[in-house]
Each structure stands twice: as structure tokens, then as C-alpha cells.
Amino acid sequence: MRFGKFVCAASLLAVATSASAARIQTGGIGDLTWTAQNLIVGMTPTASGDPPRYPGPGDSIFHVGSPVRNGVVPIIMFYEGTGSFICSASVVGPRTLLTAAHCVSDGAGTPGPTTTTAFFQQDIGPSDRPPTDGVAAPITVDSYFVNPLYTGNVIDHNDIALLRLSSDVPSWATTFEMDFTPDLRGDDFNVVGFGNRSIVGGGGATGGATGGTTGFIRQGDNMFDFRYGDPIFGTAWYSVVGPQSRTEFSYVSDFDSGLAANDMACRVAQATNILGPGNTTFCDLGRGLTEVSVAGGDSGGPQFNELGRIVSVTSYGLTFGTNFGDCRSGLQSSCGELNGFVPLYIHRDFIEGVLGNGTVPEPGALAMLVVGLGLAGAMTRRGRNTANA
């Protein structure tokens, strides 16, 4: 998994290329420019074998132990006249999945998928591909609950949705608890998803996601570095990534290689007109061998805290370029890039409203902190990837 330029985290299932449905957002201020988009990619391979799918297991440290995470599933959205796309989702109720809004909506009440299907497979292995192997049990979605404040922008902390299934999930599938504790800055997390993987790892001139490799479950670790509305930044970030009303609570993590040269969270924070080049508040060298980034197809997947509870969902990928630590030009989940996540704690009323009575609460006023950074980066939503079996 890994993000690059802002692109919806949904990813092409078989032919891994940036889908036409994926959004890319760019911007800049002064000498700084950015691109945002959305895989699980580690510094060692998360895939191996023969093209185009590379079904081999890759490094075993990224394999998902069953049944610990067997409530994380791939979902395939079919759009009439457009094609099929893959995202990731988590079981949070007997018939309810948690995912990213951009997987099933372009915001502002736009039409959703023609059909959406979740694939449940017990004891899934690293070379199993539930959406296409014919072993998994498919369950269709019959209701969509998209956060009413979701705008459809790549960077939007309202990029969250709940899906109501047409029947109960299998009895063996884990129903995950959610944690609404506020302020995730500095917290470690484990991320799981079915996005694109890498046959070489995240470093070097060819590092990053390998196209066509979605649909295989992987996991890894990272840390929430900061949110754009962190009081330490004041209002600096908003002139870079967009208004406070949709970006204040967007959290990011960077894909550390273990080298300071690739510590993008540190280098970007130092480039702001508030922290200054000598500030080390957001500098660290990562979680070690299990450090990962997300990629197309991981969108909507969960981040688990140390108690095994979901605290956020995968939303987008972002890079400020090689001058700020990206190992490879562009957005493809190479080391140094940033991932963007939607925290659950600001959406508690929305989530509990849907789980409690199946209705979407009216939009409430969100107290947003305005952040402004004297820099620009590259952002892309980890967008829907087209699924071609």
C-alpha cells in the first residue's frame, strides 16, 4: 500500500494503472508545489511471482494473521458505463461496513455505484484474491450512508461512509470496535487493505506500487505525524491544502525509509514559516521493517490502534516531491510520500446515528482550526482503481 499524488485510494483490480475515475489534486505556494492521490507498500517487497498480478507472497512480515483481521474485506463497485473499482472496508456491525466516501460517491449527493459487492473469505492467505478467485462469499450492498458534509475533494476529512449489506456477514467475520478518542498525533497504528503492492519495495529509482496487484490483503505499521489543523501550525496549512472546513482534521503519516533524507513530515514541517528549518517536532525515522504506505485499492481500509480498535480510514496519498524526501518523482507509494486519513472521532455522531437507526444525522457545525503553511506539496486521492479481471 502506498499513496502518491492525490488520487482516490480505490484502485484497478487487475490492471493497475491510475483509473480515469481517480482524482488528482495539485497546488502550490511560492516555490512549493504538491500533488495528491492514493497502497500497502513496504521497504521490502509485498508481492512476488509472475506478471501481471504478481500473486506471490512477498515478505512475510506484511502478511495478515487470520482471524485477527478477517473483518477487513475488499469491496468492488460497478458503475454502469464506467467499469468496476476496488476499495477496502471493515465490518463494524452485523450488516454494516465502514469505508471511504470517495469509494461510493463523488460528493454533494451524486449518484453512487450501480452495484457494490463485498467479498468474505475465511482464513485468507497472502496469495488469495477474494474478488476473483471464486472462493469468497459475495454479499451485495443495499444502502449507502455517505457523510453529508463530504465534498468530493481529494483532501476532505469528511471522506467517510457506511454501507448496509443485504444480509448478515458470516459468523466467523470479526466485527471491529471503533475508538473515538480525540487527537491521534504521534499514535502508532496498524493498517490493512487490498490495494496495490510492490515487487521491489518502496525505495530506489523503481520503488513503489506495482500496477495490477490489487485484491491481495496486506498489513503494516506507521504513525500519525500530524493533522493540518494542529495548533502548532496556526493557519498555515489552509492556504496550501484547502479550507479549514474540510482539511482541519485530515491526518497524515509519512513513509519513512529509516533515513532522515526521506522524512517528509519533518522536512515539510520545517519548511513552514512557523516551525522554521531547525524545528524537529515532526522528525523521526519510522517504525522499522514493518513501516508501510498505502496505495490504490487501500482506500476505505482501517487503521487499528494498539487495542485493535479502528481509529481512522484510508483516504489519499500525497507528495511534495523529491526535494522534500520523496524517493522517486511522482506519486506511486515510494518512500518519503505521505498518506492521508480520516479520523473517526470527529464523525462519532454520524457513525452512531447510522448504526443506531439507519439514518444519517443532519450536518452539524464542526469547530475547525485553520492552518496555513507557507508551502505547497503534491496531493492525490487514493482513488478508485478500475477492476479488470
ABEGO torsion letter per residue (X at the ends): XBBBBBBBABBBAABBBBBAABBBBBBBBEABBBBBBXXBBBABBABBEBOAAGABAEBAAABBBOAAAAABBBBBBBBBGAEBBBBBBBBABAABBBBBAAAABAEGGBBBBABBBBBBBBGBBAABBAAAAGABBBBBBABBBBBAABAGBABBAABBBBBBBABBBBAABBBBBBBABBGABGBBBBBBBABBBBAAEABEAABEBBBGABGBBBBBBBBBABBAABAAAEAAAAAAAEBAAAAAABBBBBBBAGBAAABAAAAAAAABAAAEAABAAABBAEAEAABBBBBBGABGBBBBBAAGBBABBBABBBBAEAAAGBABBEBAGBBGBBBBBBBAAAAAAAAAAAAAAGBBBBBBBBBBBBBBBBBBBBBBBBBBBBBBX
